[in-house]
C-alpha cells in the first residue's frame, strides 16, 4: 500500500513536467522552402497557393523554388544535396 502511495505521488509530481515543453511549439522558427516543379505548372500553382496559406498560419515566410528540367531530376537533386541551411526544406 505504501508503494502504491509513493507511485501515485511520483506520478502526480512528474505529470506537469511531462507537459512543460513542446518541442514542436516553435516550428517553424525560420523561413521554409518548398521545391516545385516547373514554373507555370499545376504543381507550381498549388505550391504557391500552399505557401500563402502556410505563411498566414505560421507567420514565417514560405519560399517556393520552382526549378524545371530533366523530368524533375534537377529539383530532386537540389533537395537531395541540400544541407541544413537557413531554412527547412519541405521535400
Residue frames as qw, qx, qy, qz and C-alpha x, y, z in Angstrom:
[[0.000, 0.884, 0.467, 0.000, 0.00, 0.00, 0.00],
 [0.312, -0.790, 0.109, 0.517, 2.86, 2.32, 0.84],
 [0.412, -0.115, 0.605, 0.672, 4.47, 1.59, -2.57],
 [0.204, 0.640, 0.660, 0.337, 1.22, 2.45, -4.34],
 [0.146, -0.939, -0.229, 0.212, 1.01, 5.78, -2.50],
 [0.406, -0.566, 0.354, 0.624, 4.63, 6.53, -3.38],
 [0.373, 0.209, 0.690, 0.584, 3.97, 5.72, -7.05],
 [0.081, 0.829, 0.535, 0.141, 0.92, 7.98, -7.08],
 [0.267, -0.873, -0.008, 0.409, 2.93, 10.82, -5.53],
 [0.425, -0.308, 0.524, 0.671, 5.72, 10.45, -8.10],
 [0.280, 0.455, 0.695, 0.482, 3.25, 10.43, -11.00],
 [0.050, -0.912, -0.402, 0.070, 1.44, 13.47, -9.61],
 [0.306, -0.784, 0.180, 0.509, 4.70, 15.41, -9.38],
 [0.411, -0.173, 0.645, 0.621, 6.03, 14.25, -12.78],
 [0.382, 0.642, 0.653, 0.125, 2.87, 14.98, -14.80],
 [0.121, 0.957, 0.081, -0.250, 3.38, 18.77, -15.01],
 [0.301, -0.618, 0.550, 0.474, 6.99, 18.25, -16.09],
 [0.505, 0.172, 0.776, 0.336, 5.97, 15.97, -18.93],
 [0.304, 0.780, 0.511, 0.195, 3.76, 18.69, -20.42],
 [0.306, -0.760, -0.024, 0.573, 6.13, 21.55, -19.66],
 [0.001, 0.583, -0.461, -0.669, 7.78, 21.81, -23.08],
 [0.788, 0.475, 0.382, -0.085, 6.50, 21.04, -26.53],
 [0.499, -0.318, 0.459, 0.663, 9.47, 20.74, -28.92],
 [0.306, 0.397, 0.635, 0.587, 7.32, 21.49, -31.97],
 [0.036, -0.834, -0.455, 0.310, 5.68, 24.57, -30.47],
 [0.116, -0.749, 0.182, 0.627, 8.23, 26.92, -32.02],
 [0.416, 0.049, 0.715, 0.560, 8.18, 25.39, -35.51],
 [0.758, 0.320, -0.016, 0.568, 8.93, 26.98, -37.84],
 [0.386, -0.783, -0.077, 0.482, 11.33, 29.46, -36.37],
 [0.208, -0.418, 0.473, 0.747, 12.92, 30.24, -39.76],
 [0.572, 0.436, -0.224, -0.658, 11.69, 30.63, -43.35],
 [0.721, 0.051, 0.691, -0.014, 10.58, 27.40, -45.06],
 [0.213, 0.466, -0.571, -0.641, 11.42, 26.45, -48.66],
 [0.779, 0.273, 0.526, -0.203, 9.17, 24.36, -50.92],
 [0.121, -0.329, 0.700, 0.622, 10.63, 22.98, -54.14],
 [0.697, 0.475, 0.283, -0.456, 8.15, 22.94, -57.01],
 [0.577, 0.022, 0.683, 0.448, 8.45, 21.51, -60.48],
 [0.281, 0.336, 0.560, 0.703, 8.44, 23.94, -63.35],
 [0.100, 0.298, 0.202, -0.928, 7.11, 27.47, -63.41],
 [0.482, 0.157, -0.265, -0.820, 3.51, 27.71, -64.55],
 [0.394, -0.058, -0.902, -0.166, 2.66, 24.07, -63.94],
 [0.642, -0.555, -0.354, -0.394, -0.20, 22.85, -61.78],
 [0.765, -0.307, -0.388, 0.413, 2.29, 21.74, -59.14],
 [0.327, 0.150, -0.138, 0.923, 3.80, 25.24, -59.13],
 [0.340, -0.498, -0.217, -0.768, 0.37, 26.86, -58.76],
 [0.768, -0.505, -0.375, -0.122, -0.54, 24.56, -55.86],
 [0.675, -0.118, -0.331, 0.649, 2.85, 25.13, -54.21],
 [0.109, 0.282, -0.051, 0.952, 2.36, 28.89, -54.35],
 [0.550, -0.527, -0.289, -0.580, -1.20, 28.63, -53.02],
 [0.817, -0.379, -0.397, 0.178, 0.01, 26.39, -50.20],
 [0.515, 0.067, -0.265, 0.812, 2.86, 28.79, -49.41],
 [0.181, -0.470, -0.056, -0.862, 0.42, 31.68, -49.00],
 [0.734, -0.506, -0.294, -0.343, -1.76, 29.68, -46.61],
 [0.808, -0.220, -0.352, 0.419, 1.21, 28.41, -44.58],
 [0.297, 0.286, -0.168, 0.895, 2.62, 31.95, -44.36],
 [0.425, -0.533, -0.113, -0.723, -0.70, 33.16, -42.94],
 [0.850, -0.419, -0.294, -0.126, -0.86, 30.28, -40.48],
 [0.818, -0.171, -0.231, 0.498, 2.77, 30.15, -39.31],
 [0.136, -0.981, 0.006, 0.135, 3.73, 33.80, -39.66],
 [0.497, -0.486, 0.521, 0.495, 7.01, 32.78, -41.32],
 [0.434, 0.595, -0.388, -0.555, 7.97, 33.27, -44.97],
 [0.791, 0.081, 0.604, 0.050, 7.41, 30.21, -47.16],
 [0.119, 0.633, -0.494, -0.584, 9.60, 30.33, -50.28],
 [0.873, 0.337, 0.341, -0.085, 8.61, 28.45, -53.45],
 [0.146, -0.600, 0.628, 0.473, 11.66, 27.46, -55.50],
 [0.835, 0.431, 0.267, -0.214, 10.44, 26.28, -58.92],
 [0.078, -0.570, 0.706, 0.412, 13.08, 24.53, -60.98],
 [0.881, 0.332, 0.177, -0.286, 12.31, 22.51, -64.04],
 [0.398, 0.667, -0.605, -0.175, 14.23, 20.21, -66.28],
 [0.227, 0.313, -0.921, 0.039, 15.30, 16.63, -66.76],
 [0.611, -0.305, -0.661, -0.310, 11.88, 15.26, -65.85],
 [0.628, -0.725, -0.062, -0.277, 12.07, 16.51, -62.26],
 [0.865, -0.046, -0.251, 0.432, 15.62, 15.34, -61.66],
 [0.304, 0.500, -0.196, 0.787, 17.05, 18.83, -61.19],
 [0.431, -0.623, 0.148, -0.635, 14.85, 19.87, -58.23],
 [0.943, -0.302, -0.124, -0.054, 15.18, 16.39, -56.75],
 [0.756, 0.214, -0.259, 0.562, 18.97, 16.63, -57.00],
 [0.025, 0.602, -0.213, 0.769, 18.97, 20.06, -55.32],
 [0.704, -0.542, 0.062, -0.455, 16.90, 18.75, -52.42],
 [0.968, -0.109, -0.175, 0.146, 18.99, 15.59, -52.08],
 [0.652, 0.250, -0.231, 0.677, 22.23, 17.57, -51.94],
 [0.179, -0.787, 0.023, -0.590, 20.92, 20.31, -49.66],
 [0.428, -0.002, -0.678, 0.598, 22.42, 20.72, -46.24],
 [0.274, -0.752, -0.558, 0.220, 20.71, 22.06, -43.19],
 [0.310, 0.351, 0.090, 0.879, 20.77, 25.68, -44.22],
 [0.081, -0.053, 0.288, -0.953, 18.99, 28.81, -43.09],
 [0.645, 0.022, 0.103, -0.757, 15.55, 27.38, -43.79],
 [0.565, -0.003, 0.818, -0.107, 13.96, 23.92, -43.56],
 [0.280, 0.230, -0.645, -0.673, 13.08, 22.23, -46.83],
 [0.764, 0.153, 0.431, -0.456, 9.77, 20.52, -47.50],
 [0.001, 0.355, -0.843, -0.403, 10.74, 17.51, -49.54]]
